[in-house]
Amino acid sequence: MTGTFEKLIDRKSMLRNLNLLILSLCLILLIIGGSLAATKDKRVALVIGNSAYENVSKLANPKNDAADMSVALTDIGFDVTKIEDASFADMRQALRKFSKKARNARIALVYFAGHGIEVDRQNYLIPTDAVLASDQDIEYEAISIDLLNRSVSGASGLSMILLDACRNNPFANKMKTEKSTRSIGRGLAPVEPNIGSLISYAAREGTTADDGEGRNSPYTKALLNHIKEPGVDVRRIFDKVRDSVMEETGGVQQPFVYSSLPGRDVLLTPKLDAAPSTANTSAPSAINNAALELEYWNSVKDSGSIELLNSYIAQYPTGSFAAIAKFRIKNLEAKTETASAVAPITKDQNTLNPQSPEAFSQTEIRIVQTQLRKKGYGIETVDGIAGSQTRDAIIEYQSDWQIAETGQISRELIDRLQRKHPDTKARMVKAANSDCELYDTSPEARMTLEVTGTCKDGDVVGRGEIIWTYMRQGKFVTSEYKGNFVNGKISGFGTRKFISGNIYRGEMINGIRNGRGKLTYANGDVYEGHYEDGERHGRGIYSFASGSVYEGTYKNGLKDGYGVYRRSSGSVYEGPYKDGVRHGIGRYTFSSGNYYEGEFKNDIPNGQGKYVKTDGKIRTGLWNNGCYKDGSDWAVVLTTAKKCGFK
């Protein structure tokens, strides 16, 4: 009996221990599951705002921009680390710590506001203690964007780098160039994003961004307005940012995005769940009204428009933000009175250096780029922006023709490039692997080529292949052509792969694109249509990687004639172009549904036209550089109230 009782106790003890073991395992699994779930949704951000530079003048907005971005990112679930006025050591230490956090996150984001610089096509962010006396100092005193890339690369889902760092940079002007082959750029150079990453610049390659006169820069202001939008693909968010900045700056500043993201939508903020249906609808109704008011306020609060702020007060006289709106109106009215007493300074007063890129129109810069590309001087994109690529091509041209190597556009340069003289580098080049010669439009001193095909009288004929080998930054890189030859010249149909990553498939004459073809750019843009002498000419479709599409006619590489330009953000222009800009009677419809219909000149409304808003307000009459005024009533389209003198 005693033995049986002892066995019963042992059995109960074993069952109790087993239950405790099961309970412990369940708790462990719950903890692990919770930890995995947290990691799955974890999003981390490092925000840097550098304003107080020690060796150049201070910047007004970066600290404000960083503070406001930190709040916005926290609101959408980011674990934010913010540092201000960071030294070289501060930035490196912050990035080192952040890279560890990013490895356990789904989304990792670095935002930087301050000075940035491009040296030899490499981008660097400048700490507040940098001196940068020469180009040799850049690696030791500045933070390369490659380091930022590595710091966010550990995220399992999305890696993002947002750079409000394209300001007009005083370091570039004072730096000595100790290495003659090095170039110091204006703005930032393009980058190749890693898979699953997005990099956004406040201004596209070779251009600078405005620091802004309000609390935030135009770029960060647009980010704050759009980054918290729920259920919107991240690419679409940055399309909206670009459109907002271009609209505010009158098209002067164009943000740019480099991305390598999957085809599915990538959301920073999930979609809002629909309100559940209940018998008592008063509570959902109140929630919906509050949401509508908040949306209305967000759409007008940073507009800088007294009219829009008054419209909010009229709609919500006792609203949550009515007092703030009245305060902002009072400040704007005070600024308007002050501004009206000061005569504006414009470019018409000839204050610009006649040799600087700002002294020339986009059309003139495009002429230079077009002619240099025709002569084989390495211009990949005719965009009207005098960036480092254009400067390098000018220096190469000037060197070949014994002209002072300034790298600057001048009237003499434009005249020389447009003259019909033998300024061309094209010549017959002997292949390294045979006696065949090839007529090459852009030979280089350190280039070799190999030919596969039929050789007749020393020239390649019929179908064949070429491989070019170049030396770039101490490395060998190749490009190739597969297609038809006539008397040693690339002529007929073929495929050309460039070292830039661009691929052209179509018709060519003497190595130059002529006829119908398709050019796929390394950044994802695609043009398909007609070419003449290497330029887009005739009908074509240009599809941007961002989702925007232009369909229409070109002339000498520029949009010219009737076209339809649909931006991925939803805005659409339908009408005529001239020399690459909107010109004539057309219609521009904004993503909001507002539209302008009438005369355009130099890309903005000029002449008779009407502006129709979704709220029913219509302005019809004479427009001057995007500005409309009728008594106390005013409006702006594709420009800013400040440029019109309305605030």
Secondary structure, 3 states (H helix, E strand, C coil): CHHHHHHHHHHHHHHHHHHHHHHHHHHHHHHHHHHHHHHHHCEEEEEEECCCCCCCCCCCCHHHHHHHHHHHHHHCCCEEEEEECCCHHHHHHHHHHHHHHHCCCCEEEEEEECEEEEECCEEEECCCCCCCCEHHHHHHHCEEHHHHHHHHCCCCCEEEEEEECEECCHHHHHCECCCCCCCECCCCCCCCCCCCEEEEECCCCCCCECCCCCCCCHHHHHHHHHCCCCCCEHHHHHHHHHHHHHHHCCCCCCCEEEEECCCCCCECCCCCCCCCCCCCCHHHHHHHHHHHHHHHHHHHCCCCCHHHHHHHHHHCCCCCCHHHHHHHHHHHHHHHHHHHCCCCCCHHHCCCCCCCHHHCCHHHHHHHHHHHHHCCCCCCCCCCCCCHHHHHHHHHHHHHCCCCCCCCCCHHHHHHHHCCCCCCCCEEEECCCCCCEEEECCCCCCCEEEEEEEEECCEEEEEEEEEEEEEECCEEEEEEEEEEEECCEEEEEEEEECCCCCEEEEEEECCEEEEEEEEECCCCCEEEEEEECCEEEEEEEEECCCCCEEEEEEECCEEEEEEEEECCCCCEEEEEEECCEECEEEEEECCCCCEEEEEEECCEEEEEEEEECCCCCEEEEEEECCEEEECCEEEECCCCHHHHCCC
